[in-house]
Amino acid sequence: MNKTVAIPKGLAEVGKKYLKDNGINIVELASFSDDEILKKAKDVDGIILMTDPFNNAIVQHLPNLKIVARHGVGYDNVDYSFLETKGIWVTITPNANADTVAEVTIAEIFDMSKNITAIAEKMRLGDFNYKNNHLGFDLAGKTLGVAGYGRIGKKVAQKADALGMKVIIYDPFVTQTTVGTLVSKDELLSDADIITLHMAVTDDTNNFIDSVALKSMKTSSYLVNLGRGALVDQEALINSLKNHEISGAALDVFDQEPLPLTNDLYTLDNVLLTPHIASNTVNAMNRMALDSAKEVVKVLSNENPTWPVNRIN
């Protein structure tokens, strides 16, 4: 197969090997900016894309492009509808990171409920009394609200149920669940002690948590977002945290990534911040690399991909 694929420099070796074993040449890019693509990859047949935004305008300069394979499950950084009109597949790797993201979600909930990171940081500074004024709380018996009952949301719900939490779920496309109780958005906001977001970004879910939603939450409640920054009105959340309208938050995704060091979130002591680490394990990175590489090989072999988000006739 005399084809060329542009890949991110951080792609796991298992993905590179799969492409090479199938006769595909690879071009490693430091970023997927227009300049970088035009300079090094204008003749590529496929692209494996991590979280870089993919600009529609660049497509006219990529005459051979047949597939943009997302290294991950979200696809808000690529206009799949536009690419469909150009005959270009967009795919995802939905089974590669669900376990990992669910585990990290629970880990951040544990951290937030026990103040682990904050207490550990204070200990390093010689403050052994901080813990006495910053007691945590048990998760057993608390109500977890899961917004979005897809692959990740299901796994989070199952893990929370195993911890003895009461699980309530909001998802307008779901009619039954294996654990937990389906509720309305209003019930989710008013009843949950912790709300965790696991939805794709759409017109309906953009700013799912806005100022109105935040005011509907308990003042003792917490928000967890390991989904996408656009699910939350970030400025409204900052104001809510500053005014203690909710107790705290754990955020792994933001309006702008990396989160600028000048952002007010860094000044708040009631928010746990992590730099988009929800899939950051060796296992998940290997699975995403291999699954995205397999999608590329299928399309470049004139086969339909396994996990498309658009449809090419």
C-alpha positions in Angstrom: 0.0 0.0 0.0 1.7 3.2 -1.2 -0.1 5.6 1.2 1.1 8.3 3.6 -0.5 9.2 7.0 0.2 12.1 9.2 0.4 11.2 12.9 1.1 13.2 16.1 4.6 12.8 17.5 3.1 11.4 20.7 1.4 8.4 19.0 2.2 5.2 20.8 4.6 2.8 19.0 1.9 0.1 18.6 0.0 2.5 16.3 3.1 3.4 14.3 4.0 -0.3 14.0 0.5 -1.2 12.7 0.6 1.4 10.0 4.1 0.4 8.9 3.3 -3.3 8.9 0.5 -2.5 6.5 2.8 -0.7 4.1 1.9 2.9 5.1 4.4 5.7 5.3 4.1 8.0 8.3 4.9 11.6 8.7 5.2 12.8 12.3 3.9 16.3 13.1 4.6 18.4 16.2 1.2 20.0 15.8 -1.7 20.0 13.3 -1.6 23.7 12.6 -2.2 24.7 9.0 1.4 25.8 8.6 2.7 22.5 9.9 0.4 20.4 7.7 1.2 22.4 4.5 4.9 22.3 5.2 5.1 18.5 5.9 1.9 16.7 5.1 0.0 18.2 2.1 0.0 14.9 0.2 -1.2 12.7 3.0 -4.0 10.1 2.5 -5.0 10.0 6.2 -4.5 11.8 9.5 -4.6 10.6 13.1 -5.7 13.5 15.2 -5.4 13.9 19.0 -6.9 17.1 20.5 -5.6 19.7 18.0 -8.3 21.6 16.2 -8.6 20.6 12.5 -9.3 23.6 10.3 -11.8 23.2 7.5 -9.9 25.6 5.3 -6.9 23.3 5.1 -8.9 20.6 3.3 -8.7 22.2 -0.1 -4.9 21.8 0.1 -5.1 18.1 0.9 -6.4 16.5 -2.3 -5.6 12.9 -1.2 -7.2 13.0 2.2 -9.6 10.2 2.9 -9.8 9.9 6.7 -9.3 11.9 9.8 -9.1 9.3 12.6 -9.6 10.7 16.1 -7.3 9.4 18.7 -10.1 9.3 21.4 -13.8 9.4 21.7 -14.6 13.2 21.4 -14.8 14.8 18.0 -15.6 18.4 18.7 -12.2 19.5 17.3 -13.1 18.4 13.8 -16.1 19.4 11.6 -17.3 15.9 10.7 -20.3 17.2 8.7 -18.1 19.4 6.5 -15.7 16.6 5.9 -18.5 14.3 4.9 -19.4 16.8 2.1 -15.7 16.4 0.9 -15.9 12.6 1.0 -13.6 12.3 4.1 -14.3 9.9 6.9 -14.1 10.9 10.5 -13.7 8.1 13.1 -13.3 7.7 16.8 -12.0 5.1 19.2 -14.9 4.6 21.6 -13.8 1.4 23.3 -10.2 2.4 23.9 -10.5 4.7 26.8 -13.8 4.2 28.5 -12.4 2.2 31.4 -9.6 4.6 31.9 -11.8 7.8 31.9 -14.2 6.1 34.3 -11.4 5.2 36.6 -10.0 8.7 36.5 -13.4 10.2 37.2 -13.8 8.1 40.3 -10.2 9.0 41.3 -11.0 12.7 41.1 -14.2 12.2 43.1 -12.1 10.4 45.7 -9.5 13.1 45.7 -12.1 15.9 46.0 -14.1 14.1 48.7 -11.0 13.6 50.9 -9.0 16.7 50.0 -6.0 14.4 49.2 -4.1 16.7 46.8 -4.6 19.8 48.9 -3.5 18.1 52.1 -0.5 16.4 50.4 0.6 19.8 49.1 0.3 21.4 52.5 2.3 18.6 54.1 5.2 19.3 51.7 5.1 22.9 53.0 5.3 21.7 56.6 1.7 22.3 57.4 0.5 19.3 59.3 -2.6 21.0 60.7 -4.3 21.8 57.5 -6.1 18.5 57.6 -7.8 19.3 60.8 -9.7 22.2 59.3 -10.4 20.5 56.0 -12.2 17.3 56.7 -13.5 15.2 53.8 -16.7 13.3 53.5 -17.7 9.7 52.8 -19.0 8.8 49.4 -21.2 5.9 50.6 -24.7 7.1 50.9 -24.1 10.2 48.7 -26.0 10.8 45.5 -24.0 10.8 42.3 -25.6 12.5 39.3 -24.4 11.1 36.0 -25.1 13.3 33.0 -24.7 11.2 29.9 -25.2 7.4 30.0 -22.9 6.3 27.2 -19.9 4.0 27.5 -18.1 6.1 30.1 -21.2 7.2 32.0 -22.3 3.6 32.4 -18.9 2.5 33.8 -18.9 5.5 36.2 -22.4 4.6 37.4 -21.4 1.0 38.0 -18.3 1.9 40.0 -20.2 4.5 42.0 -23.0 2.0 42.7 -20.3 -0.5 44.0 -19.1 2.2 46.4 -22.5 2.4 48.0 -23.5 5.6 46.3 -27.0 6.4 45.2 -26.8 6.9 41.4 -29.2 9.1 39.4 -28.8 9.5 35.6 -29.9 12.1 33.1 -29.8 11.1 29.4 -32.8 12.0 27.2 -31.8 9.2 24.8 -31.9 6.4 27.3 -35.0 4.5 28.5 -33.5 2.0 30.9 -30.3 1.5 32.9 -28.5 -1.4 34.6 -27.9 0.7 37.7 -29.3 3.9 39.1 -32.5 5.8 38.4 -33.3 7.9 35.3 -34.2 11.5 36.3 -34.9 14.8 34.6 -32.2 17.5 34.3 -33.9 19.5 37.0 -33.9 16.5 39.3 -30.3 15.8 38.6 -29.3 19.4 39.5 -31.4 19.6 42.6 -30.8 16.1 44.1 -27.2 15.2 43.3 -24.4 15.7 45.8 -21.9 15.3 43.0 -22.6 15.8 39.3 -20.3 14.3 36.7 -20.5 15.1 32.9 -20.0 12.5 30.2 -21.8 13.8 27.2 -20.7 14.8 23.7 -20.8 18.5 22.9 -23.8 19.3 20.8 -26.1 22.4 20.4 -28.2 20.9 23.2 -25.3 20.2 25.6 -23.1 23.2 25.0 -23.0 25.1 28.3 -25.1 22.3 29.9 -24.0 23.6 33.2 -24.6 27.4 33.1 -25.4 30.0 35.7 -29.0 28.9 36.0 -27.9 25.2 36.4 -25.3 26.1 39.0 -27.9 28.1 41.0 -30.2 25.0 40.9 -27.5 22.8 42.5 -27.1 22.3 46.3 -24.6 24.6 48.0 -23.0 21.5 49.3 -22.6 19.9 45.9 -19.7 19.3 43.6 -19.2 19.3 39.8 -16.9 17.0 37.9 -16.1 17.5 34.3 -13.8 15.1 32.5 -15.8 15.4 29.3 -15.3 18.6 27.3 -14.8 22.2 28.4 -17.8 23.4 26.3 -20.2 21.5 28.5 -19.7 24.1 31.2 -20.0 27.9 31.2 -16.5 28.4 32.7 -17.0 32.0 33.7 -20.3 31.1 35.4 -18.6 28.3 37.2 -15.7 30.5 38.4 -18.3 33.0 39.8 -20.2 30.1 41.5 -17.0 28.8 43.1 -15.9 32.2 44.2 -19.3 32.9 45.8 -19.6 29.3 47.3 -22.8 28.7 45.4 -21.5 25.1 45.1 -18.8 23.6 47.3 -16.3 22.7 44.7 -15.3 21.2 41.4 -12.9 18.8 39.7 -12.0 19.9 36.1 -9.9 18.1 33.6 -11.0 20.0 30.5 -11.4 23.7 29.8 -12.4 26.4 27.3 -8.8 26.8 26.3 -6.2 24.1 26.7 -3.6 24.3 28.2 -5.5 26.4 30.7 -3.7 29.9 30.7 -1.8 30.5 33.9 -3.7 33.8 34.3 -7.0 32.1 34.6 -8.9 32.7 37.8 -9.4 29.0 38.4 -5.8 28.8 39.6 -6.6 31.2 42.4 -9.4 29.1 43.9 -8.8 26.5 46.6 -12.1 24.7 46.0 -11.3 23.3 42.6 -9.1 20.4 41.6 -7.4 21.1 38.3 -5.8 18.5 36.0 -4.5 19.0 32.5 -6.7 16.7 30.4 -5.3 13.4 31.9 -8.5 11.3 31.7 -7.0 9.0 29.1 -3.4 9.3 30.3 -2.4 5.7 30.9 -0.1 3.5 28.9 -3.0 1.1 28.3 -5.4 3.7 27.0 -2.8 5.4 24.8 -1.9 2.0 23.2 -5.5 1.1 22.6 -6.3 4.5 21.1 -3.2 4.4 18.9 -4.0 0.9 17.6 -7.7 1.5 17.1 -7.2 4.8 15.2 -4.5 3.1 13.1 -6.8 0.2 12.2 -9.5 2.7 11.1 -7.0 4.4 8.8 -5.9 1.1 7.3 -9.5 0.0 6.7 -10.4 3.3 4.9 -7.2 3.3 2.8 -8.0 -0.3 1.8 -11.3 0.8 0.5 -13.2 -0.6 3.4 -15.7 1.1 5.7 -14.4 2.0 9.1 -15.8 0.4 12.3 -16.5 3.6 14.3 -17.4 6.4 11.9 -19.2 9.6 13.1 -20.1 10.6 9.5 -21.2 8.6 6.5 -19.5 8.5 3.1 -21.5 6.9 0.2 
